[in-house]
């Protein structure tokens, strides 16, 4: 019985060390990609965070299976999480929709930090340089040096006129 416990501890530590090694390799690779292709440091940092979360989540699941967590219970937990994530994709004005919109803005949107955009609205257009794309809000700095925050979901729903920064 104690031999099995010791083996599980060794395997768990091995999984953790493997995750740390993979994370270091990926971080170094992303740094090389950043210098080679000229990606912004902020995008590389967020990509590092996302990859780190995925690696450690996978390791937690593997260790849970190693220690005998019931697969059905784990699948119920994962499916519940994916359901909440799916609701976030379709929710209109919730906090989850702003987080999802923030990911979409960051990963798959033509604008990036430093670009100047105009959010086209019926009554008044808002023009400013993108200073930050956060989890909930995008921060714009207007020509008058004012900082304006707008919910990410609003940015995705409005027409945007953008002026990319020169390379």
C-alpha positions, 0 to 999 in steps of 0.5 A, a space after each residue: 500500500 505504501 509502495 503504491 502511495 510512493 509511486 503516485 507521489 513520484 509520478 505526480 512530481 514527474 508530471 509537475 516537472 514535465 509541465 514546468 519543462 514544457 512551459 519553459 520551452 514554449 516561453 523560450 519559443 514564443 520569445 524567439 517568435 516575438 523577435 523574428 516576427 515582431 509581435 508585441 510584447 503584450 500579446 506574447 505575455 497574454 499568450 504565455 498566460 493562456 498556454 500556462 493555464 492550459 498546461 497546468 489544467 492538463 497536468 491537474 487532470 492527469 494527476 487527478 486521474 492518477 490519484 483515482 478521481 472518478 472520470 464521470 465526476 471529472 467529466 461532469 465538472 468539465 462539461 459544466 465549465 464548457 457550458 458556462 463558457 458556451 453561454 458566455 459566447 452567446 450572452 449579450 451584456 453579461 460579464 462573461 460576454 465581456 471576457 469572451 469579447 476581450 479574448 476575441 479582440 485580443 486574438 482575432 481582431 484587426 486592431 491591436 494596442 497602439 492603433 487608433 480607432 473610431 467607434 462609429 455610433 449614431 450620435 457621437 463617434 469616439 476616437 482614440 488610441 488603444 492603450 489596453 485590451 483588458 478582460 472586461 474593457 478596452 481603454 482608449 486615449 482620445 486626442 484630448 488626452 482623456 482615457 475612455 473605457 468601453 466594454 469589450 462586447 460593445 467594441 465587437 458589436 459596433 462598426 469600427 474605423 481603424 488606423 493601424 500604427 505604422 510598422 
